Amino acid sequence: MNITGVHKYFPGVHALSDVSLDLQRDEVHAVCGENGAGKSTLMKIIAGVYRPDDGLITLEGQPFVVHEPNEAYRKGIAIIYQESSLFPDMTVLENIFIGHEIRKPVLRGLRSPQMIDYRAMREKANAVFNRLGISVDLDRTVRTIGVATKQMIEIAKALSFDSRILILDEPTAALANREVDALFKTIRSLKSEGVSMLYISHRLDEIFEIADRVTVLRDGKHVATERVAATDRNQLVSWMVGRSLDNLYPKEDVEIGEVIFEAQSVSLRGVLEDISFNARRGEIVGISGLAGSGRTELALSLCGLVPPDSGTIKLNGKAVRIHSYREALEHGIAYVSEDRQVYGLVLPMTLKVNITHKAIRQITNLFSVINRGKEEQIAAEYMHRLAIKAPDSEFVVNKLSGGNQQKVSVAKSLAVEPEVLIVDEPTRGVDVGAKSELHRIISELAKSGKAIIMISSDLPEIIGMCDRTIVLKRGRKMGELLRNEMNQEQILHMAL
């Protein structure tokens, strides 16, 4: 496939400007760039979701024009999005063939009505999964299946169209390390069978492990295409952000104050068991552990979203009762969810509404009438403090890049002026430039005297940003490491 001089316009935005890219046979070609660089727009053009406003795309030397995704599928191109596109209450088999079921005539004859040929679909599905080297129960509903297997079902669905080109958009975002290894094994196998892949990822280490070439986009423009073996991480970062990024973890030296938050013997039946720790003013306390260790469940318990069965939470030395998130906010505890699109933001609404809706009591009078001036003032303040890139506070959140959406999610929690901020996977799914900015914001919040509890599966982030780290395993606290004791080996030793 060759893409030459492609342009794409949206109202007020030149999303792609003269972008060119080529994909060779049997190649894994990585595409990277900051959030808003144009990666997803380009992939959606290839997949038939959008049409280019200018430029030329050819496939096997012939002009490539598609008007909708099914047409792209029929031409051998499939896209696997970061968010699952599977129907949770349908079976694996139904998900794989939905929209392109294999059919057979009910009766012999040219005009016979058609019926679904379940035997042929099962045979083809089993052949695809054999090709992927895994076994999946075709009659199982997708809702009951883990994230890693869902990813393989997405790939199987794409291969059921006999796809020659796969577009993988952040395929490892929700996978654990072992699951990533299994996915890479599948990618290498498909590559050996002649399948070409476009691989979008913010995780630069993955690009160096799995890709043959890499193309960098910035602000909707092509910056560079290079063989992975001929470049390095620093060069990629420089191309992506337009400058060298010397300090990804800008942790400031802060004088740690008194204890303001304590969790004592927090337990949640079947999930958490007797967990105790504290956090001080100016301190960033990390919560680390493998998938399923109880990290997020602990956060939800501390902020009242899933109240614990037993245990005590103290603020400034006094025990407090927290049975709901509203009560947590009233006590000065705010939570930034790991899933900003589902739990963190109201995507179809404006920046102003998203930033201020947790702080609704601060902007309403005795008659529950919103003070529009105060609402605008708070929104403008946090847009400035967190450097949120948007034309104004009336901009709709779902039009923002992932990094800016994450900043809005943080701003929403800061608007209630908490003493304790719990951030769950604060930089998941954002580019390296936005990651550095979010780390700066977290560091500045700690410096201002807030206690930060940071949950992350990114060990370099934990080591680079935290003063102490609590390590969990199967819902239990396995130990605690000070900043000078932290390294990946020590954390993993405790977590495994």
Solvent accessible surface area in square Angstrom, and as a share of the most:
residue,aa,sasa,rsa
1,M,23,0.10
2,N,81,0.42
3,I,3,0.01
4,T,78,0.45
5,G,15,0.15
6,V,0,0.00
7,H,37,0.16
8,K,23,0.10
9,Y,115,0.44
10,F,69,0.29
11,P,134,0.84
12,G,89,0.85
13,V,80,0.46
14,H,75,0.33
15,A,14,0.11
16,L,0,0.00
17,S,20,0.13
18,D,89,0.46
19,V,0,0.00
20,S,44,0.28
21,L,10,0.05
22,D,44,0.23
23,L,10,0.05
24,Q,99,0.44
25,R,156,0.57
26,D,63,0.33
27,E,7,0.03
28,V,1,0.00
29,H,0,0.00
30,A,0,0.00
31,V,0,0.00
32,C,0,0.00
33,G,0,0.00
34,E,42,0.19
35,N,32,0.16
36,G,64,0.62
37,A,2,0.02
38,G,9,0.09
39,K,14,0.06
40,S,53,0.34
41,T,19,0.11
42,L,0,0.00
43,M,2,0.01
44,K,58,0.24
45,I,2,0.01
46,I,0,0.00
47,A,3,0.03
48,G,1,0.01
49,V,63,0.36
50,Y,66,0.25
51,R,122,0.45
52,P,48,0.30
53,D,79,0.41
54,D,89,0.46
55,G,37,0.36
56,L,101,0.50
57,I,10,0.05
58,T,23,0.13
59,L,21,0.11
60,E,97,0.43
61,G,60,0.57
62,Q,121,0.54
63,P,94,0.59
64,F,12,0.05
65,V,72,0.41
66,V,9,0.05
67,H,106,0.47
68,E,66,0.30
69,P,53,0.33
70,N,73,0.37
71,E,38,0.17
72,A,1,0.01
73,Y,35,0.13
74,R,169,0.62
75,K,74,0.32
76,G,5,0.05
77,I,2,0.01
78,A,1,0.01
79,I,16,0.08
80,I,5,0.02
81,Y,67,0.26
82,Q,69,0.31
83,E,101,0.45
84,S,68,0.44
85,S,56,0.36
86,L,16,0.08
87,F,98,0.41
88,P,60,0.38
89,D,100,0.52
90,M,56,0.25
91,T,29,0.17
92,V,0,0.00
93,L,6,0.03
94,E,63,0.28
95,N,0,0.00
96,I,0,0.00
97,F,2,0.01
98,I,56,0.29
99,G,65,0.63
100,H,46,0.21
101,E,48,0.22
102,I,53,0.27
103,R,125,0.45
104,K,84,0.35
105,P,69,0.43
106,V,74,0.43
107,L,123,0.61
108,R,242,0.88
109,G,53,0.50
110,L,188,0.93
111,R,233,0.85
112,S,17,0.11
113,P,88,0.55
114,Q,102,0.46
115,M,88,0.39
116,I,49,0.25
117,D,23,0.12
118,Y,112,0.43
119,R,186,0.68
120,A,28,0.22
121,M,3,0.01
122,R,89,0.33
123,E,109,0.49
124,K,64,0.27
125,A,0,0.00
126,N,71,0.37
127,A,57,0.44
128,V,11,0.06
129,F,5,0.02
130,N,113,0.58
131,R,86,0.31
132,L,14,0.07
133,G,65,0.62
134,I,53,0.27
135,S,113,0.73
136,V,24,0.14
137,D,83,0.43
138,L,9,0.04
139,D,82,0.43
140,R,116,0.42
141,T,52,0.30
142,V,3,0.02
143,R,143,0.52
144,T,77,0.45
145,I,13,0.07
146,G,47,0.45
147,V,76,0.44
148,A,26,0.20
149,T,46,0.27
150,K,50,0.21
151,Q,22,0.10
152,M,16,0.07
153,I,0,0.00
154,E,13,0.06
155,I,1,0.01
156,A,0,0.00
157,K,28,0.12
158,A,3,0.03
159,L,2,0.01
160,S,2,0.01
161,F,36,0.15
162,D,97,0.50
163,S,5,0.03
164,R,103,0.38
165,I,10,0.05
166,L,1,0.00
167,I,0,0.00
168,L,1,0.01
169,D,19,0.10
170,E,14,0.06
171,P,3,0.02
172,T,2,0.01
173,A,11,0.08
174,A,62,0.48
175,L,18,0.09
176,A,36,0.28
177,N,113,0.58
178,R,190,0.69
179,E,60,0.27
180,V,15,0.09
181,D,87,0.45
182,A,48,0.37
183,L,1,0.00
184,F,2,0.01
185,K,151,0.64
186,T,7,0.04
187,I,1,0.01
188,R,112,0.41
189,S,42,0.27
190,L,1,0.01
191,K,59,0.25
192,S,95,0.61
193,E,85,0.38
194,G,27,0.26
195,V,5,0.03
196,S,7,0.04
197,M,0,0.00
198,L,0,0.00
199,Y,0,0.00
200,I,2,0.01
201,S,0,0.00
202,H,26,0.11
203,R,94,0.34
204,L,5,0.03
205,D,101,0.52
206,E,13,0.06
207,I,0,0.00
208,F,68,0.28
209,E,98,0.44
210,I,12,0.06
211,A,12,0.09
212,D,54,0.28
213,R,34,0.13
214,V,1,0.01
215,T,0,0.00
216,V,0,0.00
217,L,0,0.00
218,R,74,0.27
219,D,109,0.57
220,G,1,0.01
221,K,115,0.49
222,H,71,0.32
223,V,47,0.27
224,A,15,0.11
225,T,51,0.30
226,E,58,0.26
227,R,137,0.50
228,V,10,0.06
229,A,94,0.73
230,A,55,0.42
231,T,22,0.13
232,D,78,0.40
233,R,99,0.36
234,N,120,0.61
235,Q,69,0.31
236,L,0,0.00
237,V,11,0.06
238,S,35,0.23
239,W,55,0.19
240,M,0,0.00
241,V,11,0.07
242,G,47,0.45
243,R,116,0.42
244,S,77,0.49
245,L,40,0.20
246,D,134,0.70
247,N,82,0.42
248,L,30,0.15
249,Y,54,0.20
250,P,29,0.18
251,K,36,0.15
252,E,61,0.27
253,D,146,0.75
254,V,33,0.19
255,E,164,0.74
256,I,67,0.34
257,G,29,0.27
258,E,99,0.44
259,V,41,0.23
260,I,1,0.01
261,F,0,0.00
262,E,42,0.19
263,A,1,0.01
264,Q,65,0.29
265,S,53,0.34
266,V,0,0.00
267,S,25,0.16
268,L,23,0.12
269,R,198,0.72
270,G,86,0.83
271,V,56,0.32
272,L,6,0.03
273,E,87,0.39
274,D,89,0.46
275,I,0,0.00
276,S,44,0.28
277,F,14,0.06
278,N,44,0.22
279,A,0,0.00
280,R,93,0.34
281,R,72,0.26
282,G,1,0.01
283,E,6,0.03
284,I,0,0.00
285,V,0,0.00
286,G,0,0.00
287,I,1,0.00
288,S,1,0.01
289,G,8,0.08
290,L,68,0.34
291,A,73,0.57
292,G,77,0.74
293,S,4,0.03
294,G,3,0.03
295,R,30,0.11
296,T,31,0.18
297,E,67,0.30
298,L,1,0.00
299,A,1,0.00
300,L,43,0.21
301,S,0,0.00
302,L,1,0.00
303,C,0,0.00
304,G,3,0.03
305,L,85,0.42
306,V,60,0.35
307,P,51,0.32
308,P,33,0.21
309,D,76,0.39
310,S,59,0.38
311,G,42,0.40
312,T,50,0.29
313,I,12,0.06
314,K,54,0.23
315,L,14,0.07
316,N,80,0.41
317,G,51,0.49
318,K,150,0.64
319,A,68,0.53
320,V,29,0.16
321,R,183,0.67
322,I,13,0.06
323,H,100,0.45
324,S,43,0.28
325,Y,39,0.15
326,R,87,0.32
327,E,58,0.26
328,A,0,0.00
329,L,19,0.09
330,E,102,0.46
331,H,72,0.32
332,G,14,0.13
333,I,0,0.00
334,A,0,0.00
335,Y,16,0.06
336,V,1,0.01
337,S,11,0.07
338,E,54,0.24
339,D,52,0.27
340,R,32,0.12
341,Q,72,0.32
342,V,99,0.57
343,Y,164,0.62
344,G,3,0.03
345,L,12,0.06
346,V,59,0.34
347,L,39,0.19
348,P,97,0.61
349,M,89,0.40
350,T,27,0.16
351,L,0,0.00
352,K,29,0.12
353,V,42,0.24
354,N,0,0.00
355,I,0,0.00
356,T,2,0.01
357,H,71,0.32
358,K,22,0.09
359,A,3,0.02
360,I,61,0.31
361,R,152,0.55
362,Q,67,0.30
363,I,3,0.02
364,T,36,0.21
365,N,82,0.42
366,L,175,0.87
367,F,166,0.69
368,S,91,0.59
369,V,88,0.51
370,I,52,0.26
371,N,81,0.42
372,R,152,0.55
373,G,51,0.49
374,K,86,0.36
375,E,5,0.02
376,E,69,0.31
377,Q,120,0.53
378,I,17,0.09
379,A,0,0.00
380,A,48,0.37
381,E,77,0.34
382,Y,11,0.04
383,M,26,0.12
384,H,153,0.69
385,R,105,0.38
386,L,3,0.01
387,A,46,0.35
388,I,11,0.06
389,K,140,0.60
390,A,27,0.21
391,P,106,0.67
392,D,73,0.38
393,S,5,0.03
394,E,96,0.43
395,F,52,0.22
396,V,43,0.25
397,V,0,0.00
398,N,78,0.40
399,K,144,0.61
400,L,17,0.08
401,S,25,0.16
402,G,14,0.14
403,G,2,0.02
404,N,17,0.09
405,Q,8,0.03
406,Q,3,0.02
407,K,5,0.02
408,V,0,0.00
409,S,1,0.01
410,V,4,0.02
411,A,0,0.00
412,K,13,0.06
413,S,0,0.00
414,L,3,0.02
415,A,2,0.01
416,V,27,0.15
417,E,123,0.55
418,P,2,0.01
419,E,55,0.25
420,V,0,0.00
421,L,0,0.00
422,I,0,0.00
423,V,0,0.00
424,D,0,0.00
425,E,10,0.05
426,P,1,0.00
427,T,9,0.05
428,R,73,0.27
429,G,19,0.18
430,V,2,0.01
431,D,3,0.01
432,V,9,0.05
433,G,1,0.01
434,A,11,0.08
435,K,38,0.16
436,S,13,0.08
437,E,40,0.18
438,L,1,0.01
439,H,0,0.00
440,R,77,0.28
441,I,6,0.03
442,I,4,0.02
443,S,2,0.01
444,E,75,0.33
445,L,6,0.03
446,A,1,0.01
447,K,119,0.50
448,S,80,0.51
449,G,22,0.21
450,K,39,0.17
451,A,0,0.00
452,I,0,0.00
453,I,1,0.00
454,M,0,0.00
455,I,2,0.01
456,S,0,0.00
457,S,57,0.37
458,D,43,0.22
459,L,24,0.12
460,P,56,0.35
461,E,2,0.01
462,I,0,0.00
463,I,46,0.23
464,G,14,0.13
465,M,0,0.00
466,C,0,0.00
467,D,27,0.14
468,R,22,0.08
469,T,0,0.00
470,I,0,0.00
471,V,0,0.00
472,L,0,0.00
473,K,55,0.23
474,R,202,0.74
475,G,1,0.01
476,R,130,0.48
477,K,69,0.29
478,M,88,0.39
479,G,18,0.18
480,E,69,0.31
481,L,12,0.06
482,L,89,0.44
483,R,102,0.37
484,N,135,0.69
485,E,83,0.37
486,M,15,0.07
487,N,68,0.35
488,Q,74,0.33
489,E,129,0.58
490,Q,71,0.31
491,I,1,0.00
492,L,56,0.28
493,H,141,0.63
494,M,29,0.13
495,A,4,0.03
496,L,109,0.54
